[in-house]
Amino acid sequence: MCVTALSACASPPCPHVRYHPVRMCGTTPSACAVPPRPHVRYHPVRMCGTTLSACAVPPCPHVRYRPVRMCGTTPSARFARPAPPCQEGSAWIFPSSQEEGWREAPGWCGSASCMPGWCGSASCMPGWCGSGSASCIMSAAKIPTLVTHAGGAMKYRTFGRTGLQVSEIVFGGGAVGGIIIHKDDATKREAIRRAFAGGINWVDTAAQYGNGKSEEALAWLLPESGATPHLSTKFNLDVENLDDIPGKVEQRLMQSLTRLKRSSVDLLQLHNRIGSKPGGRVMTAGQILGKNGVADALERLRTKGLIRYMGITALGEAASVCEVIRSGRFDSAQVYYNLLNPSAGRSMPTAWTGQNLSGIVAACRSQNMAMMAIRIFAAGVIATDERHGRESVLTTDTSLAEEERKAKAMFDAIGTEHGTRAQVALRFVLSNPHLSCAIIGSAELSHIDEALQAQAMGPLPDAVLAKLEALYASDFGRVG
């Protein structure tokens, strides 16, 4: 059965059927069948022992994809990558929750099921909303599948305990860079194309970005591109009105889904800061972890199938942030980490000034939480001397002027022979192997190219890191 040739797919006339994929050993991917059902949850598969060169993706923003484990490996990125040889007659289903482990599915090899998501022949597994077969109804949609670019090959890291493989660079839809908020449609479209062609497989946005404009842009940019990257968004809660946290969280998510024109997202993250006293945008650990708090609310949304994973923004008071992290309730954290302030991932010298976020990376590691590095360019201060008026300082104990002073002292010391200022900043973040990825904000198309080239350069040399240590010890030249 492992070498049977499947050439047709069935299109069951049931809009709510759940299609279960199989691995087909020994077959050659050639075409993909995708029933155009907007409410169907399609579960893609990987064909073991083959090299996939294209993906078929239904042009429907409501489709949810569930990856499978491939031939004894962790799930790869959603871009085509070769799978190693597999053992005949077995397959593994990816867990859908933290509690669910890998489940073996013996005998799937050579069985058949509708196979959206990966280019391949398919037929329909009997017993699901009818039987029989029919000709394929959709050919492979065009999607960027290359993970190489002008600068080199994209690298992927494991996204914490989720097991997902995420590109080292995440496309950020924030307002500081703002390319998908402030630019014309042609530029937005090209930005997405370049990102995916470079191997980026994750897009991060938030309700706050452009007052919803970022999410609205992605609602048409992603389906038009034909790509199915992982997608994360964020929500804020009004701290003065927390009488019904679960209701408020669900309301925020549904508003985001409406703007995104989707039925679910991969990751939903709390955007509020975390501290010991509530007020402004600050929530306490008790409000997040307590009964009917944020964590409970997100768990309910996960149970409903509206989100896959739960995350926080690790800003605020480090002790309170670490308390939330160590609860083990969340899958990921957005961590402030850059050349000027890497304190979340290390202890800093006594002379160094800035908000000390020490312990956050260590706490995340203790829970095997994914870490998404944010503000890697410090709102552009590290990357350039140009100012666009959208700069904002997220941390305490510093100012825009102080950040500019430190950035100047830093590049006076290390120069630019290791790349542009932005490239040095990104390479520094990627030098930390414990971070899952770095979210980049882009104002121009060239910034995306620059970031892809920097990622291909790899971590900074030890000599540069040694110079940085001296800068931290003197607070960037402030003390002798």
Residue, then its C-alpha position, 0 to 999 in steps of 0.5 A: m500500500c505504501v507505493t499506491a499512486l493516488s491521482a484524484c481527490a474527492s470533494p465531499p458535499c459537506p461544508h463542515v466535514r473535518y478532513h484528516p490527512v495521511r502521509m503517502c509514502g513513495t508517491t510523487p507530489s503533483a497536484c493538490a485538491v482543495p474543497p472550497r469550503p470556507h468553514v472546513r478545518y483542513h489538516p495538511v500533511r507532509m509526504c515522507g521521503t519526498t522533496l516538496s517544491a510547491c504548496a497548494v493553499p486554498p484562498c480562504p482566510h477562514v481555513r485553519y491548518r494543523p501540521v503533522r510530524m514528519c518522519g520522526t522529526t519536529p514539524s518544519a516550517r510551512f514552506a516546502r522542505p525535504a523530509p527524511p526517509c520514514q518508516e513504512g506504515s506509520a505516521w504521527i499526528f501533531p498534538s493540538s494542545q499542551e496536554e495532548g502528546w504525539r499520537e501514532a497512526p499506524g496503517w495510514c501509509g497508502s491510505a487517502s484523504c483530501m490533502p490541502g496545504w501540500c502539493g500532492s495527489a489525493s483521494c478521499m478517505p471513505g466514511w467522511c461525508g460520502s464516498g467515492s472520488a472525483s477529479c481535483i477541483m483546484s490546482a496548486a496555488k502559487i506560494p513562495t516556497l523558496v527559503t533562499h534569497a540573495g543573502g543566503a538561506m533562512k534559518y528556523r528555530t523551535f518556537g518553545r514547547t509548541g514544536l512549531q518551526v519559526s523563521e528567525i525573522v518575523f514580519g512585524g506589522g507595527a506602527v513604528g516601521g509601518i510599511i503595511i500601514h502607511k504605504d500604498d497598496a503596491t508597496k504593501r504587496e511587495a513587502i509581503r512578497r519579499a518577506f515570504a520569498g525570503g523564507i519568513n513564515w510568521v507575521d505579527t500584528a496587533a489591534q493597536y497597530g494603526n488603530g486596526k489598519s495593520e490587521e485590515a491590511l493583512a486581511w487582503l494581503l495574506p489571501e492574495s499572496g497565497a501564503t499561509p504563514h503563522l499569524s499572531t495578534k495582540f489585544n489590550l484591556d482597559v484596566e479600569n473596566l475589568d468586571d468581565i475579563p473573559g467577555k472583554v478578551e473574547q470581544r477583543l479577539m472577535q474584533s481582530l478576527t473581523r478585521l483580519k477576516r479569519s475564523s482563528v489565529d495561531l497566537l493571541q497575546l496580551h498587550n498590556r504591561i505587567g506590574s505589581k499595581p494596576g493602572g493605565r495599561v498595567m495589569t497585575a499577575g493576579q488579574i492575569l492568573g486568577k480565576n476568570g482572569v486573562a489566562d482562563a479567558l484565553e484557555r476558553l478561546r483555545t477550547k473553542g478553536l479560536i486560537r492555538y496558543m497563548g502569549i504575553t508581552a513581557l514588559g513592566e516590572a520584571a518580578s511580576v512578569c516572571e511570576v506570570i511566566r513561571s505559572g506555566r500558563f502561557d506558550s510565548a512571550q514578547v521580550y524586549y531585547n536589543l543592543l542597548n538593553p539586553s538585560a532580559g537575557r543576562s546580568m548587566p554591569t553596575a554602571w549600566t543604566g536602563q530598566n533592568l529586565s533581568g530574569i525574563v529569558a531565564a524564566c521563559r527557558s524554565q517553562n520552555m516558552a517561546m520568546m519573540a524579541i521585540r524592539i530590536f532596533a529600539a524604535g529605529v534609534i539603533a538603525t538610523d539617525e533619521r526620525h519619523g515622529r513615531e519613535s516611542v520608548l517602551t522601557t523606564d529609566t531612559s529617554l529618547a535622547e539617552e538612547e540616541r547617545k548610547a547608539k552613537a557611542m556604540f557605533d563609534a566603537i564597533g563601526t559598520e564593517h559588520g553590516t549596516r547599523a540595522q544589520v548589526a542590531l539584528r545579528f546581535v539579537l540572533s546571537n542569543p540562541h535562546l530567543s525563538c525569533a526577532i520581530i522586525g519593523s520595516a518602513e521601506l522595502s529595502h529594510i526587508d532585504e537588509a534584514l534578510q541579508a543580516q540573518a544570513m550573515g549569522p551571529l556577531p563575531d566574538a570580537v564585537l561582543a567583547k567590545l559591547e561588554a566594554l561599552y556596557a561596563s562604562d554605560f556607553g562611555r558615561v563613566g571612566 
